[in-house]
Amino acid sequence: MERREARGAAGQWGEVFAVFLKLGLTSFGGPIAHLGYFREELVDRRRWLSDHAYADLVALCQFLPGPASSQVGMGVGLMRAGLPGLLAAFVGFTLPSAVAMVAFGLGFTMLGAEVAGGWLAGLKAAAAAVVAQAVLGMAGSLCPERRTQTIALAGAAIALGLGGIAGQLGAIAFGALAGALLIEAAPPREATELSALAVPRGIALGALALFVLLLVLLPVLAAGGGGAARLFDSFYRAGALVFGGGHVVLPLLDAETVATGLVSREAFLAGYGAAQAVPGPLFTFAGFLGAVTQRPPSGIAGGVLALGAIFLPSALLVVGALPFWARLRSLAPARRILGGINAAVVGLLGAALWNPVLPEGVTSPATAVVALMAFLALVVWRVPAFAVVAGAALAGLLAL
């Protein structure tokens, strides 16, 4: 009976869409909070899968690059209603924040210089506080001892020293190598009904092959193609190479958009701050960036293209990895590599906090006060991030 519940019934994609649309409208607080909302709705309330299967799915999605909470949603949709369920879960959970972020991008573009008021300075200061909180929280859970702390600091040094995409990839590669050589493997989880999920091996292998093929061929197509090809390549690479999801995508997107002149620094930080105030996945920040690009396509077309590109690797990896997860998670080297990558990810986020978030967000004593008060509210008083961001924008409008 438990296995039948986990797989669900074909033709239930409409039900999956409705449930995940509700989650997309109400899930504030970032990827860790999203996983809590998911568990309450899908395990405790609806019993679509067991608690052990849910934990197993979360472990898989933490191992894969991409937005963990969105991938968990895709995995549940796949278990419940096959590939249509995966698509329904993704669209339902992503749609509310995607619409909000693309709309904000259109407004930002239309208002132009007039948007650069005190509220924008407040958003930038809030972004500094949010990233600092993320670094602090991730360091506590992913870098609990000296070896992982060393990997994190070395990863930050590599990211800052090399800069750009080379720095991001160098830090991740270093983390994987150092993890394989230096840290102890986390204990494997017990097998669950997730291992019996009926994804045909041919479809899984095809999804993995397409993931790699796009990663290799898109830069070639972008070099000789138009703006749409370059935009898709940039956001596909960001979605394919970021481990940990959530705020960790910040340095990759910065390297792909700001460093290449595609998006202004001011627009980037304003959109990142606004992304904290909407529910759903933080990766919908890509919709804002696609809408405000300084080279076509931009607007709605750019936003939709960027969103599709950044989430496509996640869908391909969920479909491709599920049939092989039971074997992969039993390998100690794979768990050591994951531990090293997670530690390096903390370093990447710390490097992004150092540059560009702090220099752009804290530009005066007044913005420093706003950032410190936002950090206090987040860390000490546990105020939800969306409320802190809204308060910082209001404080900026009134005082900056």
C-alpha positions in Angstrom: 0.0 0.0 0.0 2.8 2.4 0.9 4.5 1.9 -2.5 1.2 2.5 -4.3 0.7 5.8 -2.4 4.2 6.9 -3.2 3.8 6.4 -6.9 0.4 7.8 -7.1 -2.0 7.4 -10.0 -1.6 8.6 -13.6 -3.8 11.5 -14.6 -3.5 13.4 -11.3 -1.5 16.3 -12.7 -4.4 18.7 -12.1 -4.4 17.8 -8.4 -0.6 18.2 -8.3 -0.8 21.6 -9.9 -3.5 22.8 -7.5 -1.5 21.7 -4.4 1.8 23.2 -5.6 0.1 26.4 -6.7 -1.1 26.8 -3.1 2.5 26.1 -1.9 3.8 28.6 -4.4 1.5 31.3 -3.0 2.3 30.7 0.7 5.8 29.3 0.9 7.9 32.2 2.2 11.3 32.0 3.9 13.7 30.3 1.4 14.5 26.7 0.5 14.8 25.3 4.0 11.4 26.7 5.0 10.0 25.4 1.7 10.9 21.9 2.6 9.1 22.3 5.9 5.9 23.5 4.1 6.2 20.6 1.7 6.5 18.0 4.4 3.5 19.4 6.3 1.3 19.4 3.1 2.5 16.3 1.2 3.6 13.9 4.0 1.6 14.8 7.1 -1.6 16.1 5.5 -2.0 14.3 2.1 0.2 11.3 2.7 1.4 11.3 -0.9 4.6 9.6 0.3 6.1 8.4 3.6 8.4 10.4 5.8 11.3 8.2 5.0 10.7 8.5 1.2 10.5 12.3 1.6 13.8 12.4 3.5 15.3 10.2 0.8 14.1 12.6 -1.9 15.5 15.6 0.0 18.8 13.9 0.3 18.9 13.3 -3.5 18.1 16.9 -4.3 20.7 18.1 -1.9 23.2 16.0 -3.8 22.2 17.4 -7.2 23.0 20.9 -8.5 20.0 23.2 -8.7 17.3 24.6 -6.4 16.7 21.8 -3.9 13.1 22.8 -2.9 12.0 23.0 -6.5 13.6 19.7 -7.3 11.9 18.1 -4.3 8.6 19.4 -5.7 9.4 18.0 -9.1 10.3 14.7 -7.6 7.0 14.5 -5.7 5.1 15.5 -8.9 6.9 12.7 -10.8 6.0 10.2 -8.1 2.4 11.3 -8.0 1.6 11.6 -11.7 4.6 10.9 -13.9 6.2 13.4 -16.2 3.0 15.5 -16.4 3.0 15.7 -12.6 6.6 16.9 -12.6 5.7 19.7 -15.0 2.5 20.5 -13.0 4.5 20.7 -9.7 7.1 23.0 -11.2 4.6 25.4 -12.9 2.4 25.5 -9.8 5.2 26.2 -7.3 7.1 28.7 -9.6 4.3 30.6 -11.3 3.4 33.1 -8.5 6.9 34.3 -7.8 7.9 34.2 -11.5 5.0 36.5 -12.4 5.8 38.9 -9.6 9.5 39.0 -10.5 9.0 39.5 -14.2 6.5 42.3 -13.4 8.9 43.9 -11.1 11.5 43.8 -13.9 9.2 45.4 -16.3 8.4 48.2 -13.8 12.1 48.7 -13.1 12.8 49.0 -16.8 10.0 51.5 -17.4 10.8 53.7 -14.4 14.5 53.8 -15.3 16.5 56.3 -13.2 13.4 57.4 -11.3 13.5 54.0 -9.5 16.8 54.8 -7.8 15.3 56.2 -4.6 15.7 55.5 -1.0 13.6 52.4 -1.1 16.1 50.9 -3.5 18.9 51.6 -1.1 16.9 49.9 1.6 16.4 46.8 -0.6 20.2 46.7 -1.2 20.9 46.9 2.5 18.3 44.2 3.2 20.0 42.0 0.6 23.3 42.3 2.5 21.6 41.2 5.7 19.8 38.2 4.0 23.1 37.0 2.5 24.9 37.4 5.8 22.2 35.3 7.5 22.5 32.7 4.8 26.3 32.4 5.2 25.9 32.1 9.0 23.2 29.5 8.8 24.9 27.4 6.1 28.3 27.5 7.9 26.7 26.1 11.0 25.1 23.2 9.3 27.6 22.4 6.4 30.9 23.4 8.0 30.7 21.9 11.6 34.4 21.1 12.0 37.9 22.3 11.0 38.3 20.4 7.7 35.0 21.6 6.2 35.7 25.1 7.5 39.1 25.1 5.8 37.4 24.0 2.6 34.9 26.8 2.8 37.6 29.4 3.4 39.8 28.1 0.6 36.7 28.0 -1.7 36.1 31.7 -0.9 39.7 32.5 -1.6 39.6 30.7 -5.0 36.3 32.5 -5.9 37.7 35.9 -5.0 41.1 35.3 -6.5 40.0 34.0 -9.9 36.7 35.9 -10.1 33.8 35.2 -12.5 32.8 31.8 -13.7 36.4 30.5 -13.3 36.3 31.3 -9.6 32.9 29.6 -9.2 33.9 26.4 -11.0 37.3 26.4 -9.4 35.8 26.6 -5.9 33.4 23.8 -6.6 36.0 21.5 -8.2 38.3 22.2 -5.2 35.5 21.3 -2.8 34.8 18.0 -4.6 38.5 17.0 -4.6 39.1 18.1 -1.0 35.9 16.3 0.2 37.0 13.1 -1.5 40.4 13.2 0.2 39.8 14.9 3.6 36.4 14.5 5.1 34.4 11.5 6.4 31.3 10.3 4.6 27.9 10.9 6.1 26.1 7.7 7.0 23.8 6.3 4.2 20.0 6.5 4.6 17.9 3.3 4.7 16.2 2.3 1.5 12.6 3.6 0.9 9.9 3.2 -1.6 11.5 6.0 -3.6 13.9 3.4 -4.9 11.0 1.7 -6.7 9.9 4.7 -8.6 9.1 3.6 -12.1 11.2 5.9 -14.3 12.3 3.9 -17.4 16.0 3.6 -17.5 16.1 4.8 -21.1 14.2 8.0 -20.3 16.6 8.6 -17.3 19.7 8.1 -19.4 18.3 10.3 -22.1 17.6 13.1 -19.6 21.2 12.8 -18.2 22.6 12.8 -21.8 20.6 15.9 -22.7 21.7 17.7 -19.5 25.4 17.1 -20.5 24.8 17.8 -24.2 23.2 21.2 -23.5 26.0 22.1 -21.1 28.6 21.4 -23.8 26.8 22.7 -26.9 25.0 25.8 -25.7 28.3 27.8 -25.3 29.1 26.9 -28.9 25.6 27.9 -30.1 25.8 31.1 -28.1 29.1 32.1 -29.6 27.7 32.1 -33.1 24.0 32.8 -32.3 21.9 35.7 -31.3 21.0 37.2 -28.0 18.4 34.5 -27.2 21.0 31.8 -27.5 23.5 33.7 -25.3 20.8 34.4 -22.7 19.6 30.8 -22.6 23.2 29.6 -22.3 24.0 31.9 -19.4 21.0 30.9 -17.3 21.2 27.2 -18.2 24.8 27.1 -17.0 23.9 28.9 -13.7 21.1 26.4 -13.1 23.4 23.4 -13.9 26.4 24.3 -11.8 25.0 25.8 -8.6 25.0 23.4 -5.6 22.8 24.1 -2.6 20.2 26.3 -4.4 18.7 29.4 -2.8 21.1 32.2 -2.1 24.0 30.2 -3.5 22.9 31.1 -7.1 23.8 34.7 -6.4 27.5 34.5 -7.3 26.9 32.5 -10.5 24.2 34.8 -11.7 26.4 37.8 -10.9 29.2 36.3 -13.0 26.8 35.5 -15.9 24.9 38.8 -16.0 26.7 41.7 -14.2 30.2 40.8 -15.1 29.3 40.4 -18.7 27.4 43.7 -18.9 24.1 42.0 -19.5 22.5 43.6 -16.3 23.5 46.6 -14.3 24.8 46.2 -10.8 22.0 48.4 -9.4 19.3 46.4 -11.1 20.8 43.1 -10.0 20.8 44.0 -6.3 17.4 45.6 -6.5 16.0 42.4 -8.0 17.8 40.2 -5.5 16.3 42.3 -2.6 12.8 42.1 -4.1 13.2 38.3 -4.5 13.3 38.0 -0.7 9.8 39.5 -0.4 7.9 37.0 -2.6 7.0 33.4 -1.9 8.3 30.4 -3.9 11.8 29.6 -5.2 14.5 32.2 -5.2 15.6 31.0 -8.6 12.7 33.1 -10.1 15.1 36.0 -9.6 16.2 34.8 -13.1 12.8 36.1 -14.4 13.7 39.6 -13.2 17.2 39.5 -14.7 15.9 38.2 -18.1 13.3 41.1 -18.1 15.9 43.8 -17.4 18.7 42.7 -19.7 20.4 45.5 -21.6 20.5 43.4 -24.8 17.6 41.7 -26.4 15.6 39.7 -25.7 14.4 41.4 -22.6 11.0 42.1 -21.1 8.5 39.3 -20.9 10.3 37.2 -23.5 13.6 37.5 -21.8 12.1 36.7 -18.4 10.4 33.6 -19.7 13.5 32.4 -21.5 15.7 32.9 -18.5 13.2 31.1 -16.2 13.0 28.1 -18.6 16.8 27.9 -18.9 17.6 28.1 -15.2 15.1 25.4 -14.2 15.6 23.0 -17.1 18.8 21.4 -15.7 16.9 20.6 -12.4 14.1 18.8 -14.2 16.6 16.8 -16.3 18.6 15.8 -13.3 15.6 14.7 -11.2 14.3 12.5 -14.0 17.8 11.2 -14.7 19.0 10.6 -11.2 16.0 9.0 -9.5 16.5 5.5 -10.9 20.1 5.4 -9.8 19.8 7.1 -6.5 19.7 3.9 -4.4 23.0 2.8 -5.7 24.7 6.2 -5.7 23.8 7.0 -2.1 25.4 3.8 -0.9 28.8 4.9 -2.2 30.9 6.5 0.5 33.1 8.5 -2.0 29.9 10.2 -3.4 28.9 11.3 0.1 32.4 12.6 0.8 32.4 14.6 -2.4 29.0 16.0 -1.6 30.3 17.1 1.8 33.2 18.9 0.2 31.0 20.6 -2.4 28.6 21.8 0.3 31.5 23.3 2.3 32.9 25.1 -0.8 29.4 26.4 -1.5 29.5 28.2 1.9 32.8 29.8 0.8 31.2 30.9 -2.5 28.4 32.6 -0.7 30.8 34.2 1.7 32.8 35.5 -1.3 29.6 37.0 -2.8 28.9 38.7 0.5 32.3 40.3 0.5 32.0 41.4 -3.1 29.6 42.6 -4.4 26.8 42.5 -1.8 28.4 44.4 1.1 30.1 47.2 -1.0 26.9 47.8 -3.0 24.4 47.4 -0.1 26.3 49.3 2.7 27.4 52.6 1.2 26.9 55.0 4.1 26.4 55.0 7.9 22.6 55.2 7.3 22.5 52.1 5.0 24.8 50.3 7.5 22.2 50.9 10.2 19.4 49.5 8.0 21.5 46.5 7.2 22.4 45.8 10.8 18.7 46.2 11.9 17.6 43.9 9.2 20.3 41.3 10.3 19.1 41.7 13.9 15.5 41.1 12.9 16.4 38.0 10.8 18.9 36.3 13.2 17.8 37.3 16.7 14.1 37.9 16.3 13.5 35.4 13.6 11.3 37.8 11.5 10.4 36.3 8.1 12.7 37.5 5.3 9.8 39.0 3.3 8.8 41.2 6.2 12.3 42.3 6.8 12.8 43.2 3.2 9.5 45.1 3.1 10.5 47.0 6.3 14.0 47.8 4.9 12.4 49.2 1.7 10.0 51.4 3.8 12.9 52.6 6.0 14.9 53.5 2.9 12.0 55.3 1.4 11.5 57.4 4.6 15.1 57.9 5.7 17.6 57.3 2.9 
